[in-house]
Amino acid sequence: MLKLTLEKGRSFERQAEAAGKFLAKLLEEAVREGWIRIYAYPRPDSVITAAALYAAAASAGARPIVGVSIDPPRRIDVPTVLIGYGSLDYGTVDVDAPLAAFAPEIRSSPPPNSIYVDGDSSNPGLLGAALIQVGGLYFRRDVLGLVLAGIHYGGKMDKVGKVYGVDSLVVSSILESRVLGEIKVLTSLKAYKPTEYSTCRSIGVTVNPYYPGLTGYPEECAHLLAAAGLERLASKRLEELDDDDLKSLVRTVVAAIQDTAGVEVDVKDYIGGFMVSRAGKPSDYRMLADALVYSMEWSRSIEPLLAAASGYDDEIPILERLLEWGAPRMAKAVEEARPVRLRAIPWLRAYVVNSDLPQLFLRRALRITGKLEEEAVIVYEDEGKYIVSAFQIEEALGYGQLKRLKNAKAVEGDGIFLKVRGRS
């Protein structure tokens, strides 16, 4: 049994190497056993981390089985990896196979034949640190691409793209490896396809900013820029803009949002750094992160994520197109959102939206335009109850709050979507 805490410093490599060696042995046993079980706590970074491990295990010849659950399994009888669980309660009699657990903070001691890895990191950062030490078969483009995507949701990257803690070491290792080709961190307006689309088209399919008159309508963007004397920027790619042009563009976009929505916004919400590459798909790892998460909410299952992990080059462009398809439909869905009272959680503000767009997608739209409180969620109505995504609960209320609500019987179900009682 081994408990490792990964922090930046002289002991990082030694600790990460120990984690990597244990994980390599676990994967080797999984290949001999025929399969490996992977459980992820229902947070975006945990689930994307599970997909990265899924891709690594499958490439090694094991059969990975992935589950998304608020609580981990009670017994460990096959090689198992747990991702995102801060509280584990396993004794010697509960563990009959190798067990590895990764979470930013684990408030437990591991039983024999187990390793718990926590530290100043996100879930994908912790797993990435171990996989990089294993190297070889597990140091693959699809695996590392998913790690980079997960880091965007892991809480160790700020609004302007700076990465902190162990995640910064993992990102540096990935960038230096060239496994993902030529990658750079682009500081620009937070719009998708910055290396491929024109400025206005890129803004038109983005998820940040969520301004109904701009998002999804490139012609409105062009008109806005022309009115500000910036028409020459409309057809340029975002990466081609110099600092002065970028600042002018951001000021114009933010001013338009403030005038239209009547809400004060922070420029940092609209400008930031994100990793892009010209070496095949995807080119923008922030876009990949959102595409993976929103696709799970669209389908209400983990299947699109696992399909993307299995067919990285073929499936990712399909998920990215979902974002482009959804952007023009944002304005109507946001406009029609109406407040409701959740009987089981009366203190939590909720808004009903009659739309098949992802809930996290819509929540961020309402938040950025000042129409939704920070501790509030989007729900869908279903026969007197309301459906809410676990991803929203965690983003709105903080790490681990989902488990607290389940223990209090305030939510029903498990996995990515849950039910909450309404007025009746």
C-alpha positions as CSV (number, residue, x, y, z in Angstrom):
1,M,0.0,0.0,0.0
2,L,1.2,3.5,-0.8
3,K,-0.1,7.0,-0.4
4,L,1.5,9.6,-2.6
5,T,1.0,13.3,-2.6
6,L,2.3,15.0,-5.8
7,E,3.5,18.5,-5.4
8,K,5.9,20.7,-7.4
9,G,9.4,20.3,-5.9
10,R,12.3,18.0,-5.7
11,S,10.2,14.9,-4.8
12,F,7.8,15.2,-7.7
13,E,9.6,13.0,-10.2
14,R,10.3,10.3,-7.5
15,Q,6.6,10.3,-6.4
16,A,5.3,10.3,-10.0
17,E,7.6,7.5,-10.9
18,A,6.3,5.3,-8.0
19,A,2.7,6.1,-9.1
20,G,3.7,5.2,-12.7
21,K,5.3,1.9,-11.7
22,F,2.2,0.8,-9.7
23,L,-0.1,1.8,-12.5
24,A,2.0,-0.1,-15.0
25,K,1.7,-3.3,-12.9
26,L,-2.0,-2.8,-12.5
27,L,-2.4,-2.5,-16.2
28,E,-0.3,-5.5,-16.8
29,E,-2.5,-7.5,-14.5
30,A,-5.6,-6.1,-16.2
31,V,-4.3,-7.5,-19.5
32,R,-3.8,-10.9,-17.9
33,E,-7.2,-10.8,-16.2
34,G,-8.8,-9.6,-19.5
35,W,-10.4,-6.4,-18.2
36,I,-10.1,-3.4,-15.9
37,R,-12.7,-1.5,-14.1
38,I,-12.6,2.3,-14.1
39,Y,-14.9,4.4,-11.9
40,A,-15.3,8.2,-12.2
41,Y,-17.0,10.7,-9.9
42,P,-19.5,12.7,-12.0
43,R,-17.3,15.8,-12.6
44,P,-16.2,16.7,-16.1
45,D,-12.4,16.4,-15.3
46,S,-12.9,13.0,-13.6
47,V,-14.9,11.6,-16.5
48,I,-12.5,12.8,-19.2
49,T,-9.6,11.4,-17.1
50,A,-11.5,8.0,-17.2
51,A,-11.6,8.3,-21.0
52,A,-7.9,8.8,-21.1
53,L,-7.3,5.7,-19.0
54,Y,-9.9,3.9,-21.1
55,A,-7.9,4.6,-24.3
56,A,-4.6,3.6,-22.6
57,A,-6.0,0.3,-21.2
58,A,-7.6,-0.6,-24.5
59,S,-4.4,0.0,-26.4
60,A,-2.6,-2.3,-24.0
61,G,-5.1,-5.1,-24.7
62,A,-7.3,-5.0,-21.6
63,R,-11.0,-4.6,-21.8
64,P,-11.9,-1.4,-19.9
65,I,-15.3,-1.1,-18.3
66,V,-16.1,2.5,-17.3
67,G,-18.7,3.6,-14.8
68,V,-19.8,7.1,-13.6
69,S,-21.0,7.0,-10.1
70,I,-21.3,9.3,-7.0
71,D,-20.0,6.4,-4.8
72,P,-17.2,4.0,-5.7
73,P,-17.8,0.2,-5.7
74,R,-18.0,-1.5,-2.3
75,R,-15.5,-4.3,-3.3
76,I,-12.5,-4.4,-5.5
77,D,-12.3,-7.9,-7.1
78,V,-10.7,-7.0,-10.4
79,P,-8.0,-4.5,-11.3
80,T,-9.6,-1.1,-10.6
81,V,-8.8,2.6,-10.9
82,L,-11.0,5.2,-9.1
83,I,-10.9,8.8,-10.3
84,G,-12.1,11.8,-8.3
85,Y,-13.2,10.2,-5.0
86,G,-12.0,12.1,-2.0
87,S,-13.2,9.7,0.6
88,L,-12.6,6.0,0.4
89,D,-13.3,3.4,3.1
90,Y,-11.6,0.1,2.0
91,G,-10.2,-2.4,4.4
92,T,-8.1,-5.5,3.7
93,V,-11.1,-7.7,3.2
94,D,-12.6,-5.4,0.6
95,V,-9.7,-5.5,-1.8
96,D,-8.9,-8.7,-3.8
97,A,-7.2,-7.0,-6.8
98,P,-4.8,-4.1,-7.5
99,L,-6.5,-0.7,-6.8
100,A,-5.3,2.8,-7.8
101,A,-7.1,6.0,-6.8
102,F,-6.5,9.5,-8.1
103,A,-8.1,12.6,-6.6
104,P,-6.9,16.1,-5.6
105,E,-7.4,15.2,-2.0
106,I,-8.0,11.7,-0.6
107,R,-8.9,11.6,3.1
108,S,-8.1,7.9,3.6
109,S,-5.3,5.4,3.9
110,P,-4.9,2.7,1.2
111,P,-5.2,-1.0,2.0
112,P,-2.6,-3.5,0.9
113,N,-2.0,-3.9,-2.9
114,S,-3.3,-0.3,-3.4
115,I,-2.0,3.2,-4.2
116,Y,-3.8,6.5,-3.5
117,V,-2.4,9.5,-5.4
118,D,-3.4,13.0,-4.6
119,G,-1.8,16.5,-4.5
120,D,-1.7,20.0,-5.9
121,S,-3.4,18.9,-9.2
122,S,-6.5,18.1,-11.1
123,N,-7.6,14.5,-11.8
124,P,-6.2,14.5,-15.3
125,G,-3.0,16.0,-14.1
126,L,-2.5,13.3,-11.5
127,L,-3.2,10.5,-14.0
128,G,-1.1,12.2,-16.6
129,A,1.9,12.4,-14.3
130,A,1.7,8.7,-13.8
131,L,1.2,7.8,-17.5
132,I,4.1,10.0,-18.5
133,Q,6.3,8.0,-16.2
134,V,5.0,4.7,-17.6
135,G,5.7,6.0,-21.1
136,G,5.8,3.6,-24.1
137,L,2.4,2.4,-25.1
138,Y,0.6,4.7,-22.8
139,F,2.3,7.8,-24.1
140,R,0.0,8.1,-27.1
141,R,-1.5,11.0,-29.0
142,D,-5.1,10.1,-28.1
143,V,-4.4,9.5,-24.4
144,L,-2.4,12.7,-24.0
145,G,-4.9,14.7,-26.0
146,L,-7.6,13.6,-23.5
147,V,-5.4,14.5,-20.6
148,L,-4.9,18.0,-22.0
149,A,-8.6,18.4,-22.6
150,G,-9.4,17.3,-19.0
151,I,-7.0,19.8,-17.6
152,H,-9.2,22.6,-19.0
153,Y,-11.9,21.5,-16.6
154,G,-9.6,20.6,-13.7
155,G,-9.5,23.9,-11.8
156,K,-5.7,24.4,-12.2
157,M,-6.0,26.6,-15.3
158,D,-7.1,30.2,-14.8
159,K,-9.2,32.4,-17.0
160,V,-6.2,33.6,-19.0
161,G,-4.8,30.2,-19.6
162,K,-2.0,29.9,-17.0
163,V,-1.7,26.4,-15.6
164,Y,-0.7,25.8,-11.9
165,G,0.6,23.0,-9.7
166,V,1.4,19.5,-10.9
167,D,-0.8,20.3,-14.0
168,S,1.8,22.8,-15.2
169,L,4.5,20.1,-15.0
170,V,2.4,17.6,-16.9
171,V,1.5,20.2,-19.6
172,S,5.2,21.0,-20.0
173,S,6.1,17.4,-20.4
174,I,3.3,16.9,-23.0
175,L,4.3,20.0,-25.0
176,E,8.0,19.0,-24.9
177,S,7.3,15.5,-26.0
178,R,6.0,16.5,-29.5
179,V,3.7,13.4,-29.4
180,L,0.8,15.8,-30.2
181,G,2.8,17.6,-32.8
182,E,3.5,21.3,-32.8
183,I,1.5,22.8,-30.0
184,K,1.4,26.3,-28.7
185,V,-0.5,28.2,-26.1
186,L,-2.5,30.9,-27.9
187,T,-3.7,33.9,-26.0
188,S,-6.8,35.2,-27.7
189,L,-10.5,35.9,-27.6
190,K,-12.1,32.8,-26.1
191,A,-13.5,31.6,-29.4
192,Y,-13.3,28.2,-31.0
193,K,-11.2,27.4,-34.1
194,P,-8.8,30.3,-33.6
195,T,-6.3,28.8,-36.1
196,E,-8.8,27.9,-38.8
197,Y,-11.8,30.2,-38.8
198,S,-12.0,33.9,-39.4
199,T,-12.5,36.0,-36.3
200,C,-16.2,36.4,-36.8
201,R,-16.9,32.8,-37.7
202,S,-14.8,31.7,-34.7
203,I,-16.9,34.0,-32.4
204,G,-20.0,32.7,-34.1
205,V,-19.5,29.1,-33.0
206,T,-18.0,29.8,-29.6
207,V,-19.4,29.1,-26.2
208,N,-17.6,32.1,-24.6
209,P,-19.0,34.7,-24.9
210,Y,-22.7,33.8,-24.9
211,Y,-24.1,36.9,-26.4
212,P,-27.3,36.1,-28.3
213,G,-26.8,38.8,-30.9
214,L,-23.2,37.7,-31.6
215,T,-22.9,34.0,-30.8
216,G,-24.1,32.0,-33.8
217,Y,-24.4,34.9,-36.1
218,P,-21.2,35.8,-37.9
219,E,-22.9,38.6,-39.9
220,E,-23.9,40.3,-36.6
221,C,-20.3,40.1,-35.5
222,A,-19.1,41.7,-38.8
223,H,-21.6,44.5,-38.4
224,L,-20.5,45.1,-34.8
225,L,-16.8,45.3,-35.8
226,A,-17.5,47.6,-38.7
227,A,-19.4,50.0,-36.4
228,A,-16.3,50.1,-34.1
229,G,-14.0,50.7,-37.1
230,L,-12.6,47.2,-36.8
231,E,-14.0,45.7,-40.0
232,R,-10.5,44.7,-41.2
233,L,-10.4,42.2,-38.3
234,A,-13.6,40.3,-39.3
235,S,-11.9,38.1,-41.9
236,K,-8.6,37.6,-40.1
237,R,-8.0,34.5,-38.0
238,L,-7.7,35.2,-34.3
239,E,-4.1,34.0,-34.1
240,E,-3.2,36.6,-36.7
241,L,-4.2,39.6,-34.5
242,D,-1.5,41.5,-32.7
243,D,-2.0,42.6,-29.1
244,D,-3.5,46.0,-29.9
245,D,-6.0,44.5,-32.3
246,L,-6.9,41.8,-29.8
247,K,-7.5,44.3,-27.0
248,S,-9.7,46.4,-29.3
249,L,-11.7,43.3,-30.3
250,V,-12.2,42.3,-26.7
251,R,-13.2,45.8,-25.6
252,T,-15.8,46.0,-28.5
253,V,-17.3,42.5,-27.7
254,V,-17.5,43.2,-23.9
255,A,-19.0,46.7,-24.5
256,A,-21.7,45.2,-26.8
257,I,-22.5,42.5,-24.2
258,Q,-22.7,45.1,-21.4
259,D,-24.9,47.4,-23.4
260,T,-27.3,44.6,-24.5
261,A,-27.5,42.5,-21.4
262,G,-27.2,45.4,-18.9
263,V,-24.7,43.5,-16.9
264,E,-21.1,44.2,-15.9
265,V,-18.6,41.5,-17.2
266,D,-15.0,40.9,-16.6
267,V,-12.7,41.1,-19.6
268,K,-10.9,38.0,-18.3
269,D,-14.1,36.0,-19.1
270,Y,-13.5,36.7,-22.8
271,I,-9.8,36.5,-23.2
272,G,-7.4,33.7,-22.3
273,G,-4.8,31.2,-23.4
274,F,-5.6,27.7,-24.7
275,M,-3.5,25.0,-26.3
276,V,-3.8,24.6,-30.1
277,S,-2.0,22.4,-32.6
278,R,-1.9,22.1,-36.4
279,A,-1.0,18.4,-36.2
280,G,-4.3,16.9,-37.0
281,K,-7.5,16.9,-35.0
282,P,-8.3,18.5,-32.7
283,S,-6.5,21.8,-33.0
284,D,-8.0,23.4,-29.9
285,Y,-8.0,21.4,-26.7
286,R,-10.4,23.7,-24.9
287,M,-12.9,23.0,-27.6
288,L,-12.3,19.3,-27.3
289,A,-13.0,19.5,-23.6
290,D,-16.3,21.3,-24.1
291,A,-17.3,19.0,-27.0
292,L,-16.7,15.9,-24.9
293,V,-18.6,17.2,-21.9
294,Y,-21.5,18.7,-23.8
295,S,-21.9,15.6,-25.9
296,M,-22.5,13.5,-22.8
297,E,-25.2,15.9,-21.7
298,W,-26.7,15.9,-25.2
299,S,-27.0,12.1,-25.2
300,R,-27.5,11.7,-21.4
301,S,-24.8,9.0,-21.4
302,I,-21.1,8.4,-21.4
303,E,-21.1,6.7,-24.7
304,P,-20.0,9.6,-26.9
305,L,-17.0,10.1,-24.6
306,L,-15.9,6.5,-24.9
307,A,-16.5,6.5,-28.7
308,A,-14.3,9.5,-28.9
309,A,-11.6,7.8,-26.8
310,S,-11.8,4.8,-29.1
311,G,-11.9,6.6,-32.4
312,Y,-10.1,9.8,-31.6
313,D,-9.5,11.1,-35.1
314,D,-12.9,10.1,-36.5
315,E,-15.2,10.9,-33.6
316,I,-13.8,14.2,-32.3
317,P,-14.8,16.2,-35.5
318,I,-18.4,14.9,-35.1
319,L,-18.6,16.2,-31.5
320,E,-17.1,19.5,-32.5
321,R,-19.8,19.9,-35.1
322,L,-22.5,19.6,-32.4
323,L,-21.2,22.8,-30.8
324,E,-21.4,24.6,-34.1
325,W,-25.0,23.3,-34.6
326,G,-26.0,24.3,-31.1
327,A,-24.6,27.9,-31.0
328,P,-27.3,29.5,-33.1
329,R,-30.0,27.9,-30.9
330,M,-28.7,29.4,-27.7
331,A,-30.5,32.7,-27.8
332,K,-34.0,31.3,-27.8
333,A,-33.3,28.7,-25.1
334,V,-31.7,31.3,-22.8
335,E,-34.6,33.8,-23.4
336,E,-37.2,31.2,-22.5
337,A,-35.6,30.0,-19.2
338,R,-38.0,30.4,-16.3
339,P,-37.4,30.0,-12.5
340,V,-38.8,27.0,-10.6
341,R,-38.7,25.9,-7.0
342,L,-37.1,22.5,-6.2
343,R,-38.9,21.0,-3.3
344,A,-36.0,18.7,-2.3
345,I,-33.5,21.5,-2.4
346,P,-35.5,24.7,-1.7
347,W,-32.4,26.9,-1.3
348,L,-31.0,26.0,-4.8
349,R,-32.2,28.3,-7.6
350,A,-33.3,26.4,-10.7
351,Y,-34.4,27.4,-14.2
352,V,-36.5,25.3,-16.5
353,V,-35.4,25.3,-20.1
354,N,-37.4,23.4,-22.8
355,S,-34.5,22.6,-25.0
356,D,-32.3,19.6,-25.9
357,L,-29.2,21.7,-25.7
358,P,-26.7,20.6,-22.9
359,Q,-27.5,22.0,-19.5
360,L,-23.9,23.1,-18.7
361,F,-23.9,24.8,-22.1
362,L,-27.0,26.8,-21.2
363,R,-26.0,27.4,-17.6
364,R,-22.9,29.2,-18.7
365,A,-24.9,31.2,-21.2
366,L,-27.2,32.5,-18.4
367,R,-24.3,33.0,-16.0
368,I,-22.1,35.1,-18.4
369,T,-25.0,37.4,-19.3
370,G,-25.9,37.9,-15.7
371,K,-29.3,36.2,-15.8
372,L,-28.4,33.3,-13.5
373,E,-27.0,33.3,-10.0
374,E,-23.7,31.6,-9.3
375,E,-25.3,28.9,-7.2
376,A,-28.1,28.1,-9.7
377,V,-28.7,25.3,-12.2
378,I,-30.7,24.5,-15.4
379,V,-33.2,21.7,-15.3
380,Y,-35.5,19.9,-17.7
381,E,-39.1,19.0,-16.6
382,D,-40.2,15.4,-16.6
383,E,-43.5,14.2,-15.1
384,G,-43.5,16.3,-12.0
385,K,-39.8,16.0,-11.4
386,Y,-36.8,17.9,-12.8
387,I,-33.7,16.4,-14.5
388,V,-30.4,18.0,-13.7
389,S,-26.9,17.1,-14.8
390,A,-24.3,16.1,-12.2
391,F,-21.8,18.3,-14.0
392,Q,-23.9,21.4,-13.2
393,I,-24.3,20.6,-9.5
394,E,-20.5,20.3,-9.1
395,E,-19.8,23.5,-11.0
396,A,-22.5,25.5,-9.2
397,L,-21.9,24.2,-5.7
398,G,-18.3,23.0,-5.6
399,Y,-16.3,19.8,-5.4
400,G,-18.1,16.9,-3.6
401,Q,-21.5,18.6,-3.1
402,L,-23.2,16.1,-5.3
403,K,-22.3,13.3,-2.8
404,R,-23.7,15.5,0.0
405,L,-27.0,15.9,-1.8
406,K,-27.3,12.2,-2.5
407,N,-26.5,11.3,1.2
408,A,-29.3,13.8,2.2
409,K,-31.6,12.1,-0.3
410,A,-32.1,15.4,-2.1
411,V,-31.4,13.8,-5.5
412,E,-32.4,10.5,-7.0
413,G,-30.3,8.3,-9.3
414,D,-26.7,8.2,-10.2
415,G,-24.4,8.9,-13.1
416,I,-24.5,12.0,-15.3
417,F,-28.2,12.9,-14.8
418,L,-30.2,13.0,-11.6
419,K,-33.8,13.7,-10.6
420,V,-35.0,16.3,-8.1
421,R,-38.5,16.7,-6.8
422,G,-40.4,19.8,-7.9
423,R,-43.3,21.6,-6.4
424,S,-45.7,18.7,-6.2
